[in-house]
Amino acid sequence: MQRRNFLSTTAVFGFRLTQTKAETHQAPTAPFVIRSGESRFQESTQVGLSPNNIKVSSKDTNGQLTVFEYIGKERGGPPLHIHPNQDEIFFIVDGEYLFQVGKEQFRLKSGDTIFLPRNIPHAFAQTSATGKLFFMFQPSGKMEDFFRALGALKTQPTPEEGAKIFAAHDMQVVGPPLQF
């Protein structure tokens, strides 16, 4: 009899945990549209001169996916870094970009897509004067908060400050930005 009570109690408790988790996050129940140049929830996550708009938020997907639209207004990109917990996909809409994934380099242009598996050092650089791309993280992790932190900066961080921001959002800087 005690085993039956244990199983019943465990089943009810497990159901309640699942129910509570679902109640704490209310994902959209209808489609939504975010126009070009606009961001979900009307927030800005600008990186330097370049808008980096959230199109699909982790709040929309229970943390499973985040999609950004990056409108590049300057050349360059982030330092070589590792995401231990996220895969990343980039789709180039306009402009030209150089990607390094592990030891390989790839030149991408409008219409190209690249998949970056987690745990592999990578970086990209916009090599054209302007560019536009969509990129996504799966799962979302702390990436939205990372770009919010960058967007809140008043000045360009030093490499050491930048590495601390990366680390606070579950990434590791392992090298400098790409030279092109």
C-alpha positions as CSV (number, residue, x, y, z in Angstrom):
1,M,0.0,0.0,0.0
2,Q,2.8,2.4,0.8
3,R,4.2,2.0,-2.7
4,R,0.8,2.8,-4.2
5,N,0.6,6.0,-2.1
6,F,4.1,6.9,-3.1
7,L,3.4,6.4,-6.9
8,S,0.1,8.4,-6.6
9,T,1.7,11.2,-4.7
10,T,4.7,11.3,-7.2
11,A,2.3,11.4,-10.2
12,V,0.2,14.2,-8.7
13,F,3.4,16.2,-7.7
14,G,4.9,15.7,-11.2
15,F,1.7,16.9,-12.8
16,R,1.7,20.0,-10.6
17,L,5.3,20.8,-11.4
18,T,4.5,20.6,-15.1
19,Q,1.4,22.7,-14.7
20,T,3.3,25.3,-12.7
21,K,6.0,25.5,-15.3
22,A,3.5,26.1,-18.0
23,E,1.7,28.7,-16.0
24,T,4.8,30.7,-15.4
25,H,5.3,31.3,-19.1
26,Q,2.5,32.2,-21.4
27,A,3.6,31.6,-25.0
28,P,1.7,33.4,-27.7
29,T,-1.4,31.7,-28.9
30,A,-1.7,33.6,-32.1
31,P,0.8,34.5,-34.9
32,F,2.6,37.8,-34.7
33,V,4.5,40.0,-37.2
34,I,7.6,42.0,-36.6
35,R,8.3,44.4,-39.4
36,S,11.8,45.0,-40.9
37,G,13.9,47.2,-38.7
38,E,11.6,46.7,-35.7
39,S,12.1,44.5,-32.6
40,R,9.9,42.2,-30.6
41,F,8.5,44.1,-27.6
42,Q,9.8,47.4,-29.1
43,E,13.2,47.1,-27.4
44,S,16.6,48.0,-28.8
45,T,19.5,45.7,-28.6
46,Q,21.9,47.8,-30.8
47,V,25.5,46.7,-31.2
48,G,27.7,49.7,-31.9
49,L,26.0,51.5,-34.9
50,S,24.1,48.4,-35.9
51,P,20.6,47.5,-34.9
52,N,20.3,43.9,-33.7
53,N,16.5,43.4,-33.4
54,I,14.9,40.5,-31.6
55,K,12.4,38.9,-34.0
56,V,11.4,35.8,-32.1
57,S,12.1,35.9,-28.4
58,S,12.9,33.1,-26.0
59,K,9.6,34.2,-24.3
60,D,7.8,33.1,-27.4
61,T,9.4,29.6,-27.5
62,N,9.8,28.6,-23.9
63,G,13.6,29.3,-24.3
64,Q,14.0,27.0,-27.3
65,L,14.8,29.6,-30.0
66,T,15.7,33.2,-30.4
67,V,15.9,34.9,-33.8
68,F,17.6,38.3,-34.5
69,E,17.8,40.6,-37.4
70,Y,21.2,42.4,-37.6
71,I,21.4,45.5,-39.8
72,G,25.1,46.0,-40.2
73,K,26.2,49.6,-40.6
74,E,29.9,49.0,-40.0
75,R,32.6,46.5,-40.9
76,G,33.8,44.0,-38.3
77,G,32.4,41.5,-35.8
78,P,32.8,39.8,-32.5
79,P,35.9,38.1,-31.1
80,L,36.4,34.4,-31.6
81,H,34.2,32.7,-29.0
82,I,32.5,29.5,-28.0
83,H,28.8,28.8,-27.1
84,P,28.8,25.6,-25.1
85,N,25.0,25.4,-25.0
86,Q,23.7,26.8,-28.3
87,D,23.8,26.0,-31.9
88,E,23.8,29.1,-34.2
89,I,22.5,29.6,-37.7
90,F,23.1,32.7,-39.9
91,F,21.2,33.6,-43.1
92,I,22.8,36.4,-45.1
93,V,20.2,38.8,-46.6
94,D,22.6,41.5,-47.9
95,G,26.3,42.2,-47.9
96,E,29.4,40.0,-47.5
97,Y,30.6,38.3,-44.4
98,L,33.7,36.2,-43.4
99,F,33.1,33.4,-40.9
100,Q,35.6,31.3,-39.1
101,V,34.4,28.0,-37.6
102,G,37.1,26.0,-36.0
103,K,40.1,26.4,-38.3
104,E,38.0,26.8,-41.5
105,Q,37.0,30.1,-43.1
106,F,34.0,30.7,-45.2
107,R,33.0,33.8,-47.3
108,L,29.2,34.3,-47.5
109,K,27.0,36.7,-49.4
110,S,23.3,37.3,-50.0
111,G,21.3,34.1,-49.9
112,D,23.9,32.0,-48.1
113,T,23.3,30.2,-44.8
114,I,25.8,28.8,-42.3
115,F,25.3,26.5,-39.3
116,L,27.6,26.8,-36.4
117,P,27.5,23.8,-34.0
118,R,27.9,24.5,-30.2
119,N,31.3,24.0,-28.6
120,I,33.2,25.0,-31.8
121,P,35.2,28.4,-31.7
122,H,33.7,30.8,-34.2
123,A,33.6,34.4,-35.2
124,F,32.3,36.5,-38.1
125,A,33.1,39.8,-39.7
126,Q,31.0,41.9,-42.0
127,T,33.4,42.7,-44.8
128,S,31.1,45.0,-46.8
129,A,30.2,48.6,-45.8
130,T,26.7,47.5,-45.1
131,G,24.9,44.2,-44.5
132,K,21.9,42.5,-43.2
133,L,21.5,39.0,-41.7
134,F,19.2,36.9,-39.6
135,F,20.7,34.7,-37.0
136,M,19.3,32.4,-34.4
137,F,20.2,30.5,-31.3
138,Q,18.9,27.1,-30.3
139,P,18.2,26.9,-27.4
140,S,18.0,30.6,-26.5
141,G,20.2,30.5,-23.4
142,K,21.2,34.0,-22.2
143,M,21.7,35.4,-25.7
144,E,18.9,38.0,-25.6
145,D,20.3,39.3,-22.3
146,F,23.8,39.4,-23.7
147,F,22.7,41.7,-26.5
148,R,20.7,43.8,-24.1
149,A,23.9,44.2,-22.0
150,L,25.9,45.2,-25.1
151,G,23.2,47.7,-26.2
152,A,23.2,49.3,-22.7
153,L,26.9,50.2,-23.0
154,K,27.8,53.9,-23.5
155,T,31.2,53.2,-24.9
156,Q,33.0,50.3,-26.6
157,P,34.2,47.8,-24.0
158,T,37.8,46.9,-23.6
159,P,38.6,43.3,-24.6
160,E,38.8,42.4,-20.9
161,E,35.4,44.0,-20.2
162,G,33.9,42.3,-23.3
163,A,35.2,38.9,-22.2
164,K,33.5,39.4,-18.8
165,I,30.2,40.2,-20.5
166,F,30.6,37.1,-22.7
167,A,31.4,34.9,-19.7
168,A,28.4,36.3,-17.7
169,H,26.2,35.0,-20.6
170,D,27.7,31.5,-20.8
171,M,30.2,32.1,-23.6
172,Q,34.0,32.1,-23.7
173,V,36.2,34.4,-25.7
174,V,39.1,32.4,-27.1
175,G,40.6,34.8,-29.6
176,P,40.5,38.3,-31.3
177,P,38.0,39.4,-33.9
178,L,38.7,38.3,-37.5
179,Q,41.1,40.4,-39.6
180,F,40.1,40.8,-43.2
